[in-house]
Amino acid sequence: GARLARDAAAGELVFVAGSIGPLGALVKPYGSLRLTQVREIFEEQARVLLDSGVDLILLETFGSLLEAAEAVRAVRGLSSAIPIVAQMTFLTDGRTAFGESAAHALATLALAGADGVGMNCTLGPQETHDIFSKLPDSIAAPLSVMPNAGYPSIVHGRNVYLSSPDYLREYAAAFVEAGAAIVGGCCGTTP
């Protein structure tokens, strides 16, 4: 996939990001995975993406700060040069499922070696903005934000997102005003 994206981007001013998400298994003490195993799994994924010529690594939709920080360290251990954007997902209270605040989680990812940090998935634009706009200026990395297009409705057995492009555009401007350096979309958004 990374090679196909690189070929498609040839001759264009386009950056190809290699995306890595959470493992779907919990790290000790919450689950059975050891940090050394987590590191090895992320290194394997990142090595393939780096060898395929991606321009940056996007770590996204992490609900565990422990896992996300280890993913950053794994990628950074393979390359000191590749830009890393690390994003976490938060609940409506602005905390991870494990209770870490957004400000603490993002600052930790920056300290772990991420070049940009932010939030993506789970919440729609308004709820994401409520959390994002309260992030402190002290986070030592550019901020990214990629909300879902709201919550889906089931229409004829399919998930349908009812947010309009205008609604997402309004929030994109609001995110920039709130300090976002990178703005995008997650589930339910399209170009």
N, C-alpha and C positions, 0 to 999 in steps of 0.2 A: 504493500500500500504506500509506503514512504517513497519507494522508487517511482511508482506511478505518479504520485503527487509532484515529485521533483521533475519528472519528464513533462508533466502538464504545465508546470510553472516556468519552464525554460523560456528565456527571452522576456519575461515579465518581471516587474518589480513586485515580487511575491515572496513571502517567507513561508517555508514549509515547517509546520510544527509536528513533532512526534508526541502523541498523547499517551499518557500512562495514567491509569486509574487505580483505585484501591483493589486489594487482593480479594476481598470478599470473605476473609477469614480474620479472626481476631488475634492480636498479639498478646503474649503473656503480660500481665496477669489475667487478662480478660478472656483469653483463648489459649490455643495450644502452640501457636507459632512463636519461635524465638527470634529475637532481633537479628541474629546472624542469618537465619533463614530468610527473613524479610529482605535484608540487604542483598543476598544472593539472587533472589527472584527479581528485584528491581534492577540490579546490575545486568542481569540477562536481558531483560526487556530494553533497557537503555542502550546496551551495547549494539543490539540489532538496529535500533533507530539511528544511533550515531554512525554506524557503518553504512547506513542507507543514505546518509547525507542530509539529515534534517538540519534546519537552521536554529531551532530551539526545541527545548523539551517543555511540554505543558503537563504538569501534574495536576489532575483535576478530580473534583468530586470526592475528596477524602473527608470522611467523618471522624477519623481518629488522628489526633495530632501526633501521637507516637508513631504511627505508620507513615504519615505525611513527612515528618521530619526525617525519618529513616530513608524514605524515597529520595528526598533532596540530597542527603549525604551520599547515597549510593550513586546518583548521577554525578554529583560533584566529584566523587572519588575517581570516576572514569574520565572526566574532562573538567579542567579548570576554566576553559574558554566558552563552553556552550551556555547560552543564556537559559536560565530555568525560571519558569513562572509556575508557582505552586499555589493552588487554590483549594479551599476547603468549603464544605457545605455546612450550613448552620440552620438551626431551628428558629422559630419565630422569636424566641427569647434572646437571640444573638449568641447562643452557645452551641457547642458541638453536642452530639449525643452523649459524650462523656463528661460534659460540664465545663469545658474550657471556653472562656470568652473569646469573641472574635479578635479583639485587640491583642490578647495574650497569644492566641494561636498564630496570628499573622506575624507578630514580632518574633516569635520563636522560629518560624520558617525562614524569615530573613536572616536570623542569626545562624541557622543551619547551613546557609549558603545560597538561598534562592535570590535571584536578581529582581524578581517581581513577585508579589503575593496578593492574594485576593480571595474572592468568594464566587462560587458558581452553584447552580442546580438547586433543587429542593423548593426554593421560594420564587414567587413571581416578582416583578419589578418593584411594586410598592413595598412589600415586606423586605425585600433585599435592600432597597433604598433606606428604609427605616434603620437597619443595622449599619449599612455602609456609611451613612452620613454621620454616625457617632464615632467612627474610628478616629483615634488620636493622630495628630500630625507626627508623633514621635516614631511611628513605624518606619524603619530605615530601609525602605524599598518602594519603588513605584507600585501603585495599587491597581489591581484588575478587578473587574466585576462582570459576571456573565449570568444573569438570572434566567430562570425558565420564563416561558411566555404565560405565566400564571398557572393555574391548576387545570388539568384537562377535564373535559366532560365526555361521558361516553355517549356517542351518537351512532346508532345502528351497529353497536358492538365494537366501535373504534374509538380510541382516544383522540379527541379534537380539542385543540387549544383555541380559545375564543378571543385572545388578545389581538388587537389590530396592529398593523405596522405603525400607525400614528401614535398609539399608546406606547409602544416600545421606543419609538423615536423620542417622545417627550421624556421618558425616563433616561434614555441614553444621554440627553443633554443635561438632565439633572445629575446623573452620575459624574459627568465631566465637571460640572459646577462644584460637586462635592469632593473633587480631587482625584477622580479616576484617570489613570494614564492609559489604560486598556479597557475598552468596552466591547462586549460581545453578547452572545446569547447562548443559552443551553437548550434544554428540552422544549420542543414546540416552536422554536424560532427557525427561521429560514433566511437565506440571503436577502 
